[in-house]
C-alpha cells in the first residue's frame, strides 16, 4: 500500500492562506505579458515573454480544494499549470529577439518579464500553487520496496507508454488524422522538452544528483534533443521555438515540466527528483521507440534503436547506490518521486488520449451534437445553458469546461460566423445552426468572424453522453473509448 505519512504535496496547510494567495495570484496574472490572446496570437511567433493565461478565469476560480487525479484536465488544473509554467520560467534566461525592429521596446519587454515584480510574486505564490495542483501526487512511495520491484515498475511504465503510443498511432491512422495528431503530440513532447530538460539540468548543476555516479544518472539531454523529434516536428510544421504554441499545451503536459521544477527547486527533494527524472526518461524513450515504428521513413539511416535496457540498468545501479549509502529511507524517497512521475505519466496518457480521440473524430461529435440538440428540444428545452454575444475578432483563448457542452450558433448573418479549433491548424467553420459537442476537459478556442455572433452552450448531463455512446456505431464508440 502507498505510504501517506510524508506525502510530497499537501494543500491542507495552505488553505488558511487562500484569500491572501488569491489576491497575489491575480496580481501576478495582471502583468501585460499574461493577458488573454488576441486573434493574431494563436501562434506566438517565438515570443517567449508572451503567455496568454486567460486571467479572467481567476476571477471565479477559488482554489478551495486541491486538484484530484480524475480532474487533471479541468479548468482549475489548466489555470494552475499555466501559472506555474509562467512563474517557473521567469527564472530561465532567454535573450530578446535578435535584429528586432525596435530594440529598445524589445529590451523593455525583456526587463518587464524578468523584473523583480514577477520574480517576487512568483516566489510567493509558487508553493501554494504546487501543493494545490500536485496534492494528488507523491503518496505512491512504498516503504520496504526493493530495487528489483522498482525495476519491474519502470519496465511497466515503458510497456504502458509503448502500448499507448502504438494504440494511439493506430487510431490516428484509422481516422485519417496522423499528420494533425502528430502535430498536436509534438507540441506536447517536442515543444515542452526544453522546459523539462532545463528543470533537471539546473538542479544537476546545483548538486542534486551528486550521490549517484554520473554514468548511472538519468539522461536529461539525449531523449529531449532526439534528432528524430526535430525531423517529425519539421514534417508536421511545428518547428517554432518554445513556447510559440502555448495555447495548445495540455495541463498534464505542462504538469510534467512543472513537477520537475517543483522537485528541482527544493534541495530536500533531491532523491525524489532522481526518481521522477527516471520516469521522464522512460516516457521519452518509449515515445521515440513508438515514433520510429509509426514513421520509419523519418528515421535517419544508421540510427541506433532505442535502448530501454540501458535505462533500466542505470536505474537499477542508481537505486543500489542509494540503498547502500542511505538505506531504506533513501530508497523510499527516490520511490516517492518515481511514483509521482509514474502516476502523472498515466494521467498524461489519459488526457492526451481524450483530446486526440475527440479531435480525430470531430465529425462524429458534430453528428452527436445534432442528436443532442434534437433531444433537448423534445425532452428538456429549459436545460442549463450559457449564452454569449460576441463581436467580430473576439478570440477565446484556449480553455476547457468542467462539463459536457454544445456550441450552437444561433445567429450572426450569412456564411461563417465562428472559427473553432482544438489543434494548431484546425479551423472548423461554423455558421447559423451549426453545432459541435465539446466533452468535459477538452482544450479548445474560437474566433468570431462576423460583425456579431450569438451562440448558446447547453450543458449536457453525463448520462446523456453515456447513452449516446452506447447507441453509437461500433467504429465510433471504439474511437471514443480507445483512450479512456
C-alpha positions as CSV (number, residue, x, y, z in Angstrom):
1,X,0.0,0.0,0.0
2,X,1.0,3.6,-0.5
3,X,2.6,5.4,2.4
4,X,0.9,8.8,3.1
5,X,2.9,9.6,6.2
6,X,5.2,12.0,4.3
7,X,3.4,13.0,1.1
8,X,5.4,15.2,-1.3
9,X,2.5,17.7,-1.6
10,X,-0.2,18.6,0.9
11,X,-2.5,21.5,0.3
12,X,-4.1,21.5,3.8
13,X,-1.6,23.8,5.5
14,X,-2.2,26.4,2.7
15,X,-6.0,26.6,3.0
16,X,-5.7,29.3,5.6
17,X,-3.7,31.5,3.2
18,X,-6.2,31.2,0.4
19,X,-7.5,34.8,0.4
20,X,-4.1,36.3,0.5
21,X,-2.8,33.9,-2.2
22,X,-5.8,34.6,-4.4
23,X,-5.0,38.3,-4.4
24,X,-1.3,37.7,-5.2
25,X,-2.2,35.2,-8.0
26,X,-4.5,37.8,-9.6
27,X,-1.8,40.4,-9.3
28,X,0.8,38.2,-10.9
29,X,-1.6,37.3,-13.8
30,X,-2.4,41.0,-14.4
31,X,1.0,41.5,-15.9
32,X,0.7,42.6,-19.6
33,X,2.5,39.5,-20.9
34,X,-0.2,37.3,-19.4
35,X,-3.3,38.9,-20.9
36,X,-5.7,36.8,-23.0
37,X,-4.8,36.1,-26.6
38,X,-5.7,38.3,-29.5
39,X,-6.8,36.9,-32.8
40,X,-3.3,37.0,-34.3
41,X,-1.8,35.2,-31.3
42,X,-2.9,31.7,-32.0
43,X,0.8,31.1,-32.6
44,X,3.1,33.4,-30.7
45,X,6.0,33.5,-33.3
46,X,8.7,32.5,-30.8
47,X,7.7,35.2,-28.4
48,X,9.0,33.7,-25.2
49,X,7.7,36.5,-22.9
50,X,4.1,36.2,-24.1
51,X,2.0,33.8,-22.1
52,X,-1.9,34.1,-22.5
53,X,-3.0,32.9,-19.1
54,X,-6.7,33.8,-19.6
55,X,-6.6,35.8,-16.3
56,X,-10.3,36.4,-16.4
57,X,-10.8,32.8,-15.2
58,X,-9.0,33.8,-12.0
59,X,-12.0,36.0,-11.1
60,X,-14.1,32.9,-10.3
61,X,-11.6,30.2,-9.6
62,X,-11.4,29.9,-5.8
63,X,-8.6,27.3,-5.3
64,X,-10.5,25.7,-2.4
65,X,-10.0,22.0,-2.9
66,X,-6.7,20.7,-4.5
67,X,-6.9,19.1,-7.9
68,X,-7.8,15.4,-7.7
69,X,-6.3,12.8,-10.1
70,X,-9.6,12.4,-12.0
71,X,-9.8,16.2,-12.7
72,X,-6.4,16.9,-14.2
73,X,-7.9,18.1,-17.5
74,X,-10.3,20.6,-15.9
75,X,-10.0,24.4,-15.7
76,X,-8.5,24.6,-12.2
77,X,-5.7,22.3,-13.3
78,X,-5.2,24.1,-16.6
79,X,-5.1,27.5,-14.9
80,X,-2.7,26.3,-12.2
81,X,-0.3,24.6,-14.6
82,X,-0.2,27.7,-16.9
83,X,0.6,29.9,-13.9
84,X,3.3,27.5,-12.7
85,X,4.9,27.3,-16.2
86,X,4.9,31.1,-16.3
87,X,6.4,31.7,-12.9
88,X,8.9,28.8,-13.2
89,X,10.3,30.2,-16.4
90,X,10.7,33.7,-15.1
91,X,13.9,32.0,-13.9
92,X,15.0,30.8,-17.3
93,X,17.1,33.4,-19.2
94,X,16.2,33.9,-22.8
95,X,17.6,36.9,-24.7
96,X,15.4,39.3,-26.6
97,X,14.7,38.7,-30.2
98,X,17.8,39.5,-32.4
99,X,17.5,42.1,-35.1
100,X,14.3,43.5,-33.6
101,X,12.8,46.5,-35.5
102,X,12.6,48.4,-32.1
103,X,15.4,47.0,-29.9
104,X,14.6,49.4,-27.1
105,X,11.0,48.2,-26.9
106,X,12.1,44.6,-27.1
107,X,14.5,45.1,-24.2
108,X,11.7,46.8,-22.3
109,X,9.6,43.6,-22.7
110,X,12.6,41.5,-21.6
111,X,13.1,43.6,-18.5
112,X,9.4,43.6,-17.6
113,X,9.1,39.8,-17.9
114,X,12.2,39.1,-15.8
115,X,11.8,42.0,-13.4
116,X,11.6,41.9,-9.7
117,X,7.8,42.1,-9.7
118,X,7.3,38.8,-11.4
119,X,10.2,37.2,-9.6
120,X,8.9,38.1,-6.1
121,X,5.2,37.4,-6.8
122,X,6.1,34.1,-8.4
123,X,8.2,33.0,-5.5
124,X,5.3,33.9,-3.1
125,X,2.6,32.0,-4.9
126,X,4.6,29.0,-6.1
127,X,4.3,26.8,-3.0
128,X,0.5,27.4,-2.8
129,X,0.0,26.5,-6.5
130,X,2.3,23.5,-6.4
131,X,0.5,22.0,-3.4
132,X,-2.9,22.8,-4.9
133,X,-2.0,21.3,-8.3
134,X,0.0,18.3,-7.2
135,X,-1.5,17.0,-3.9
136,X,-2.8,14.0,-5.9
137,X,0.9,13.0,-6.5
138,X,3.6,11.9,-4.2
139,X,1.9,9.4,-1.9
140,X,2.9,6.5,-4.2
141,X,6.1,5.6,-2.4
142,X,6.1,2.3,-0.6
143,X,8.4,1.7,2.4
144,X,10.3,-1.6,2.1
145,X,10.0,-1.8,-1.7
146,X,13.1,-3.5,-3.2
147,X,15.3,-2.4,-6.0
148,X,14.0,-5.4,-8.1
149,X,10.5,-4.3,-7.6
150,X,11.3,-0.7,-8.8
151,X,12.9,-2.3,-11.9
152,X,9.6,-4.1,-12.5
153,X,7.7,-0.8,-12.1
154,X,10.0,1.0,-14.5
155,X,9.5,-1.7,-17.1
156,X,5.8,-1.4,-16.6
157,X,5.9,2.3,-17.3
158,X,7.8,1.6,-20.5
159,X,5.3,-1.1,-21.6
160,X,2.3,1.1,-20.8
161,X,3.8,4.0,-22.7
162,X,4.7,1.9,-25.7
163,X,1.2,0.3,-25.8
164,X,-0.4,3.7,-25.5
165,X,1.5,5.1,-28.4
166,X,1.0,2.0,-30.5
167,X,-2.7,2.2,-30.0
168,X,-2.8,6.0,-30.5
169,X,-0.9,5.9,-33.8
170,X,-3.2,3.1,-35.0
171,X,-6.2,5.3,-34.1
172,X,-4.9,8.3,-35.8
173,X,-4.2,6.4,-39.0
174,X,-7.6,4.8,-38.8
175,X,-9.2,8.2,-38.5
176,X,-7.0,9.7,-41.2
177,X,-5.6,12.2,-38.6
178,X,-2.0,11.1,-38.4
179,X,-0.4,14.4,-39.6
180,X,-2.7,16.6,-37.5
181,X,-2.4,14.2,-34.5
182,X,1.4,14.2,-34.7
183,X,1.4,18.0,-34.8
184,X,-0.6,18.1,-31.5
185,X,1.6,15.4,-30.0
186,X,4.8,17.2,-31.0
187,X,3.6,20.4,-29.3
188,X,3.3,18.3,-26.1
189,X,6.5,16.4,-26.4
190,X,8.9,18.4,-28.6
191,X,7.9,22.0,-27.7
192,X,8.0,21.3,-24.0
193,X,11.2,19.2,-24.0
194,X,13.4,22.2,-23.3
195,X,11.4,23.1,-20.2
196,X,11.6,19.5,-18.8
197,X,15.3,19.4,-19.6
198,X,16.2,22.8,-18.0
199,X,14.3,22.0,-14.9
200,X,16.5,19.0,-14.3
201,X,19.8,20.3,-15.6
202,X,19.7,23.3,-13.3
203,X,19.2,21.0,-10.4
204,X,22.0,18.7,-11.5
205,X,24.3,21.7,-11.8
206,X,23.4,22.5,-8.2
207,X,24.5,19.1,-7.0
208,X,21.1,17.3,-6.7
209,X,22.4,14.0,-8.2
210,X,25.9,14.1,-6.6
211,X,25.0,11.0,-4.5
212,X,24.8,8.9,-7.7
213,X,27.7,8.1,-10.1
214,X,27.4,10.3,-13.3
215,X,27.2,7.2,-15.5
216,X,24.2,5.9,-13.6
217,X,22.1,9.1,-13.6
218,X,19.1,9.7,-15.8
219,X,19.8,11.1,-19.3
220,X,18.4,14.6,-19.3
221,X,19.6,15.7,-22.8
222,X,19.7,12.8,-25.3
223,X,15.9,12.0,-25.4
224,X,14.9,15.7,-25.3
225,X,17.3,16.5,-28.2
226,X,16.4,13.4,-30.2
227,X,17.1,14.4,-33.8
228,X,14.1,12.4,-34.9
229,X,11.8,14.6,-32.9
230,X,13.1,17.6,-34.7
231,X,12.5,15.9,-38.1
232,X,8.9,14.9,-37.1
233,X,8.3,18.5,-35.9
234,X,9.5,19.8,-39.2
235,X,7.4,17.3,-41.1
236,X,4.2,18.4,-39.3
237,X,5.0,22.1,-39.3
238,X,5.6,22.7,-35.5
239,X,9.2,24.0,-35.6
240,X,9.0,27.3,-33.8
241,X,10.8,27.7,-30.5
242,X,9.1,27.2,-27.2
243,X,6.5,28.5,-26.3
244,X,5.1,29.5,-29.6
245,X,2.3,27.0,-29.4
246,X,1.4,27.9,-25.8
247,X,-2.3,27.8,-26.4
248,X,-2.2,24.1,-27.2
249,X,-0.4,22.8,-24.2
250,X,-2.5,20.3,-22.2
251,X,-2.5,20.8,-18.4
252,X,-0.8,17.4,-17.9
253,X,1.9,18.2,-20.4
254,X,2.8,21.4,-18.5
255,X,2.5,19.4,-15.3
256,X,5.3,17.1,-16.3
257,X,7.7,20.0,-16.6
258,X,6.3,21.8,-13.5
259,X,6.7,18.7,-11.4
260,X,10.4,18.6,-12.2
261,X,10.7,22.3,-11.4
262,X,8.8,21.7,-8.1
263,X,11.3,19.0,-7.1
264,X,14.3,20.6,-8.6
265,X,13.9,23.9,-6.6
266,X,13.9,22.1,-3.3
267,X,17.2,20.5,-2.2
268,X,15.3,18.3,0.3
269,X,13.6,16.7,-2.7
270,X,16.8,15.7,-4.5
271,X,16.1,12.0,-4.1
272,X,12.6,12.4,-5.3
273,X,13.8,14.4,-8.3
274,X,16.1,11.4,-9.2
275,X,13.1,9.1,-9.3
276,X,10.9,11.4,-11.2
277,X,13.6,12.1,-13.8
278,X,14.0,8.4,-14.5
279,X,10.2,8.2,-15.2
280,X,10.5,11.2,-17.5
281,X,13.3,9.5,-19.4
282,X,11.2,6.3,-19.7
283,X,8.4,8.3,-21.2
284,X,10.8,10.0,-23.7
285,X,12.4,6.7,-24.8
286,X,9.1,4.9,-25.2
287,X,7.7,7.7,-27.3
288,X,10.8,7.7,-29.5
289,X,10.6,4.0,-30.0
290,X,6.9,4.1,-30.9
291,X,7.5,7.1,-33.2
292,X,10.2,5.2,-35.1
293,X,7.8,2.3,-35.7
294,X,4.9,4.7,-36.8
295,X,7.1,6.9,-39.0
296,X,10.0,4.7,-40.2
297,X,10.6,7.0,-43.2
298,X,11.6,9.7,-40.8
299,X,14.3,7.5,-39.1
300,X,17.7,8.6,-40.1
301,X,19.7,5.8,-41.8
302,X,22.1,4.2,-39.4
303,X,20.4,5.4,-36.3
304,X,20.7,3.1,-33.3
305,X,17.5,1.6,-32.0
306,X,16.1,3.0,-28.7
307,X,17.8,1.1,-25.8
308,X,15.4,0.8,-22.9
309,X,17.6,-1.9,-21.3
310,X,20.3,0.7,-20.7
311,X,17.8,2.9,-18.9
312,X,16.6,0.0,-16.7
313,X,20.3,-0.9,-15.9
314,X,21.2,2.6,-14.9
315,X,18.1,2.9,-12.8
316,X,18.9,-0.3,-11.0
317,X,22.5,0.7,-10.4
318,X,21.4,4.2,-9.1
319,X,18.9,2.6,-6.7
320,X,21.5,0.2,-5.5
321,X,23.9,3.0,-4.7
322,X,21.1,4.9,-2.8
323,X,20.2,1.7,-0.9
324,X,23.8,1.0,0.0
325,X,24.6,4.6,1.2
326,X,21.2,5.7,2.7
327,X,19.3,2.5,3.3
328,X,15.5,2.2,3.2
329,X,14.8,5.8,3.8
330,X,16.8,6.9,0.8
331,X,15.2,4.3,-1.4
332,X,11.8,5.3,-0.2
333,X,12.4,8.9,-1.1
334,X,13.5,8.0,-4.7
335,X,10.4,5.9,-4.9
336,X,8.2,8.9,-3.9
337,X,9.5,10.8,-6.9
338,X,9.4,7.8,-9.2
339,X,5.8,7.1,-8.1
340,X,4.7,10.7,-8.7
341,X,6.2,10.6,-12.2
342,X,4.6,7.2,-12.8
343,X,1.1,8.5,-11.8
344,X,1.5,11.7,-13.8
345,X,2.5,9.7,-16.8
346,X,-0.7,7.7,-16.6
347,X,-2.8,10.8,-16.2
348,X,-1.0,12.4,-19.1
349,X,-1.7,9.4,-21.4
350,X,-5.4,9.7,-20.5
351,X,-5.6,13.4,-21.0
352,X,-3.8,13.3,-24.4
353,X,-5.7,10.3,-25.5
354,X,-9.0,12.0,-24.7
355,X,-8.0,15.1,-26.7
356,X,-6.8,13.2,-29.7
357,X,-9.8,10.9,-29.9
358,X,-12.1,13.9,-29.9
359,X,-10.1,15.9,-32.5
360,X,-9.6,12.9,-34.8
361,X,-13.3,12.1,-34.8
362,X,-14.7,15.6,-34.8
363,X,-17.3,14.7,-37.5
364,X,-18.8,12.2,-35.0
365,X,-19.0,14.9,-32.4
366,X,-20.8,17.3,-34.8
367,X,-23.3,14.5,-35.6
368,X,-23.8,13.7,-32.0
369,X,-24.4,17.4,-31.3
370,X,-27.3,17.4,-33.7
371,X,-28.8,14.4,-31.9
372,X,-28.4,16.0,-28.5
373,X,-29.9,19.3,-29.7
374,X,-32.9,17.3,-31.0
375,X,-33.3,15.6,-27.6
376,X,-33.1,18.9,-25.8
377,X,-35.9,20.3,-27.9
378,X,-38.0,17.2,-27.3
379,X,-37.3,16.5,-23.6
380,X,-35.5,19.3,-21.9
381,X,-35.9,22.8,-23.5
382,X,-35.0,24.5,-20.3
383,X,-31.7,22.7,-19.9
384,X,-29.0,24.8,-18.2
385,X,-27.1,26.8,-20.8
386,X,-24.9,29.9,-21.2
387,X,-25.5,32.4,-24.0
388,X,-22.8,34.6,-25.4
389,X,-23.0,37.6,-27.7
390,X,-19.5,38.4,-29.1
391,X,-18.2,40.9,-31.7
392,X,-16.0,40.3,-34.7
393,X,-12.4,39.3,-34.0
394,X,-13.1,38.3,-30.4
395,X,-10.7,35.5,-29.7
396,X,-11.4,33.0,-27.0
397,X,-8.0,31.9,-25.5
398,X,-7.9,28.1,-25.4
399,X,-9.7,26.8,-22.3
400,X,-11.6,23.8,-21.0
401,X,-15.0,23.3,-19.4
402,X,-15.8,21.3,-16.3
403,X,-18.8,19.7,-18.0
404,X,-20.0,18.5,-21.4
405,X,-21.3,21.3,-23.6
406,X,-22.6,22.0,-27.1
407,X,-21.7,25.1,-29.0
408,X,-24.8,26.1,-31.0
409,X,-24.5,29.1,-33.3
410,X,-27.8,31.0,-33.0
411,X,-27.3,34.0,-35.3
412,X,-24.8,36.2,-36.9
413,X,-25.6,36.6,-40.5
414,X,-24.9,34.6,-43.7
415,X,-21.9,32.3,-44.0
416,X,-19.2,31.5,-41.5
417,X,-19.6,33.2,-38.2
418,X,-17.1,31.5,-36.0
419,X,-13.8,29.6,-36.4
420,X,-13.5,26.8,-33.8
421,X,-10.3,24.9,-33.1
422,X,-8.7,22.4,-30.7
423,X,-5.4,21.9,-32.6
424,X,-2.8,24.0,-34.4
425,X,-4.0,24.4,-38.0
426,X,-7.6,23.4,-37.2
427,X,-10.3,25.7,-38.5
428,X,-13.8,24.3,-38.1
429,X,-16.1,26.9,-39.8
430,X,-19.4,27.3,-38.1
431,X,-22.5,29.2,-39.3
432,X,-26.0,29.8,-38.1
433,X,-27.5,26.5,-36.8
434,X,-24.2,24.6,-36.7
435,X,-23.3,22.6,-33.6
436,X,-20.4,20.7,-32.1
437,X,-20.1,18.7,-28.9
438,X,-17.2,19.6,-26.6
439,X,-16.6,16.9,-24.0
440,X,-15.6,17.7,-20.4
441,X,-12.0,18.8,-20.2
442,X,-11.2,19.2,-23.9
443,X,-9.0,22.1,-24.9
444,X,-10.5,24.4,-27.5
445,X,-10.9,28.0,-28.6
446,X,-12.7,30.1,-31.2
447,X,-12.7,33.4,-33.1
448,X,-15.8,35.4,-34.2
449,X,-15.5,36.4,-37.9
450,X,-18.9,38.2,-38.4
451,X,-20.0,41.6,-37.0
452,X,-21.7,40.0,-34.1
453,X,-22.3,36.3,-33.2
454,X,-24.8,34.9,-30.7
455,X,-24.3,31.3,-29.6
456,X,-25.5,29.0,-26.9
457,X,-23.7,26.5,-24.8
458,X,-26.2,24.0,-23.3
459,X,-24.7,21.9,-20.5
460,X,-25.2,18.2,-21.2
461,X,-25.8,15.6,-18.5
462,X,-23.2,12.9,-18.1
463,X,-25.8,10.2,-18.6
464,X,-26.8,11.6,-22.0
465,X,-23.2,11.2,-23.2
466,X,-23.1,7.6,-21.9
467,X,-26.4,6.7,-23.6
468,X,-25.2,8.3,-26.9
469,X,-22.0,6.3,-26.9
470,X,-23.9,3.1,-26.1
471,X,-26.1,3.7,-29.2
472,X,-23.2,4.8,-31.5
473,X,-21.9,2.6,-34.3
474,X,-19.2,0.2,-33.2
475,X,-16.4,2.1,-35.0
476,X,-17.4,5.5,-33.5
477,X,-17.8,4.0,-30.0
478,X,-14.4,2.3,-30.3
479,X,-12.8,5.7,-31.2
480,X,-14.5,7.4,-28.3
481,X,-13.3,4.7,-25.9
482,X,-9.8,3.8,-27.1
483,X,-8.0,6.1,-24.7
484,X,-10.5,6.1,-21.8
